[in-house]
Amino acid sequence: MKTRFRISFIMFFIVIFSIMIGCQNQSQKAELDKYKATIRTQEENKTIARDFFAAVDKQDFNKLNEILSDDFKLNAPGLEKPWTKDDVFKDIKKYYTSFPDWHHEIEAMVAEGDKVAVKLVQHGTQTAQYEGIAPTGVKVTKSAFHLLTINNGKIKEWWGLEDDLGMMLQLGMELKPPIKMK
């Protein structure tokens, strides 16, 4: 009888221990599945960012319309108010009129949650007037950093910081200190 009790007691603890391990493995599996889903989403968001800049370079406005959400907004230094899709489309057309070979070269990209940070360099040759500067034939390089917020597979918000001054200097713009009046 004592032996039977010991065996029952040991079996009880084995069952409890097995249940505890099983529960722990389920929580670890759930955590791992959540991590995998996060990584998958971040990789998908990076693909959307790559597709976005490729569509800009191709001036594929149908693709851009698919990639940008209906309530899309672009924010950047110097803008009085955020730009809509239409504003961005107009600016793309203006750029590619002045710099027909304009293209983006992605140097680095990092995704976390719904954000994708993109460090890139843009290149193009000015063949038409741009911002009051006559065509120069100069090939310019312009560094940029962009932060995209992506929701449900679409870019909802774009924060851009670009070296516009550096580009204008390459096109021949001169910086002069203000003249002091007495």
C-alpha positions in Angstrom: 0.0 0.0 0.0 2.8 2.4 0.8 4.5 1.6 -2.5 1.2 2.2 -4.3 0.8 5.6 -2.5 4.4 6.6 -3.4 3.9 5.7 -7.0 0.6 7.6 -7.1 2.3 10.6 -5.4 5.2 10.5 -7.8 2.8 10.2 -10.8 0.8 13.2 -9.5 3.9 15.4 -9.4 5.1 14.2 -12.8 1.7 15.2 -14.3 1.8 18.6 -12.5 5.4 19.2 -13.7 4.4 18.2 -17.2 1.5 20.6 -17.2 3.7 23.4 -15.9 6.3 22.7 -18.6 3.6 22.5 -21.3 2.2 25.9 -20.2 5.6 27.4 -20.2 6.4 26.1 -23.7 3.0 27.5 -24.9 3.8 31.0 -23.5 7.3 30.8 -25.0 5.8 29.7 -28.3 3.3 32.5 -28.2 6.1 35.0 -27.5 8.2 33.6 -30.3 5.2 33.7 -32.7 4.6 37.4 -31.8 8.3 38.1 -32.4 8.3 36.4 -35.8 5.1 38.4 -36.8 6.8 41.7 -35.7 9.9 40.8 -37.8 7.8 39.8 -40.8 5.8 43.2 -40.5 9.1 45.2 -40.3 10.5 43.4 -43.4 7.2 44.0 -45.3 7.4 47.7 -44.3 11.0 47.9 -45.5 9.9 46.4 -48.8 7.1 49.1 -49.0 9.8 51.8 -48.4 12.0 50.4 -51.2 9.0 50.1 -53.5 8.1 53.7 -52.7 11.4 55.2 -53.7 11.5 52.9 -56.8 8.1 54.2 -57.8 9.3 57.8 -57.3 12.3 57.2 -59.6 10.0 55.7 -62.3 7.4 58.5 -61.7 4.8 55.7 -61.4 2.0 57.7 -60.0 -0.4 54.7 -60.1 2.0 52.7 -57.9 2.5 55.7 -55.6 -1.2 56.2 -55.2 -1.4 52.5 -54.1 1.5 52.9 -51.6 0.3 56.2 -50.0 -2.7 56.1 -47.8 -5.7 58.4 -48.5 -4.8 60.6 -45.5 -1.1 60.7 -46.3 0.9 63.6 -45.1 4.5 64.7 -45.8 6.3 66.9 -43.2 9.6 68.6 -43.8 11.5 71.6 -42.6 10.4 74.7 -44.5 6.9 73.5 -45.3 4.2 75.8 -44.0 1.8 72.9 -43.7 2.1 69.2 -44.4 1.8 68.1 -48.1 -0.8 65.7 -49.4 -0.3 63.1 -52.2 -1.2 65.7 -54.8 1.5 68.1 -53.5 4.1 65.3 -53.6 3.1 64.3 -57.1 3.5 67.9 -58.3 6.9 68.1 -56.7 8.1 64.8 -58.2 7.1 66.1 -61.7 9.0 69.4 -61.0 12.1 67.5 -59.9 12.2 65.1 -62.8 11.6 68.0 -65.3 14.7 69.7 -64.0 16.7 66.5 -63.3 15.4 63.8 -65.7 18.0 61.2 -64.4 17.1 61.8 -60.7 17.3 58.6 -58.7 17.5 57.5 -55.1 20.2 55.2 -53.7 19.3 53.7 -50.4 22.3 53.4 -48.1 20.7 52.1 -44.9 17.3 51.2 -43.7 16.0 50.3 -40.2 12.5 49.3 -39.3 10.9 49.2 -35.8 7.2 48.8 -35.3 5.4 50.8 -37.9 8.4 53.1 -38.6 11.0 52.8 -41.3 14.1 55.0 -41.3 15.8 55.4 -44.6 19.2 57.0 -45.2 19.8 57.7 -48.9 21.6 59.7 -51.4 20.0 61.2 -54.5 21.7 61.9 -57.8 20.7 63.9 -60.9 21.9 66.2 -63.6 20.2 69.6 -63.9 19.1 70.0 -67.6 16.3 72.5 -67.0 15.6 75.5 -64.8 15.2 74.6 -61.1 14.2 77.1 -58.4 15.2 80.1 -60.6 18.6 78.5 -61.5 19.2 78.2 -65.2 20.2 74.8 -66.5 23.8 74.0 -65.5 24.4 70.5 -66.7 25.9 69.9 -63.2 25.4 66.4 -61.7 24.4 66.9 -58.1 24.4 64.6 -55.1 21.9 65.2 -52.3 21.9 63.4 -49.0 18.6 62.7 -47.2 17.1 61.0 -44.2 13.4 59.9 -44.3 11.1 58.4 -41.6 8.1 56.7 -42.9 5.1 55.5 -40.8 3.4 52.6 -42.4 -0.1 51.4 -41.4 -2.0 48.5 -43.1 0.6 48.3 -45.9 0.4 52.0 -46.8 2.6 55.0 -46.0 0.6 57.2 -43.8 3.2 59.8 -42.8 6.5 60.8 -44.2 9.1 63.0 -42.4 11.9 64.1 -44.7 15.1 65.9 -44.1 17.2 66.7 -47.1 20.4 68.6 -47.8 18.8 71.3 -50.0 21.5 73.9 -49.3 24.2 71.5 -50.3 22.4 70.8 -53.6 21.9 74.5 -54.3 25.6 75.2 -53.6 26.5 72.5 -56.2 24.3 74.3 -58.7 26.3 77.5 -58.2 24.2 79.4 -55.6 26.4 81.7 -53.5 26.0 82.5 -49.8 26.7 86.1 -48.9 26.5 87.7 -45.5 23.9 90.4 -45.1 25.0 93.9 -45.8 24.9 96.0 -42.7 23.4 99.4 -43.1 24.5 102.3 -40.9 
